[in-house]
Amino acid sequence: MKKILIITTALFFAACNNYDDFEFTGKVIDYEQCDGASLGYAVTLTSPDTLGGEYHTHSGNIYNNVIVIYGADRLLKENDNISGRIYLDPNYSKSECTWHYTDWEVPEAVFTKLKVD
């Protein structure tokens, strides 16, 4: 019985990391507060070029093809050109953040690999 419990637990945790990530390139245009220490970055994508939505920055600019990406391993700045791999998680801010923004319709994603160009 103990072996079955260990195997079941291991399979459960392995399944939790099952995602289809893909390559992206883009530019940081804004950020969204997630909780006290973490941020989501609004990124206007150059590739893929049809994934994102329309986004209004805090300074009033409007961008298209934008997604908000969470889980950066470093602090990013506005106008940083970034690339790497991400996976889509449409409920990330609902499940992981103190603040969930509902005034924009952009996809949410999570970094699996991040490079600042």
Disulfide bonds with the S-S distance in Angstrom:
Cys34-Cys97 1.97
